[in-house]
């Protein structure tokens, strides 16, 4: 179902209820789709199986020996003149 923004604001609890019972609710702004209200269940279904940011970061390319050696060989002290 489509809701004009003002109607969605005024009846937000009804928009959420319909999203839970009937599926995604489209909110329009000046006649153009602007947002979609989803139930938590529908949102979880969309996210299922998608990697998280942590998965993406940890799943990057493997370091070859040259890169690993360069990282290991770098100075162990801060490079910006910070003293402890």
C-alpha angles and dihedrals in degrees: 000000000000124000127190109233095248091050091047090051093049094046102031095140089054091049090053092046091051091047089055094045105031107021136253118002118210119217116204131204116201089345095306124109107258107164143358126222111212132185115247088248092055091047092050090050090054092050096045114116094008116124119245124231089261090053090051093049095046092043095060123123118301117256114249119222093262093056093044090051092049092051092046092048096052118110114281093214126077113272098214099073095263111156128196 
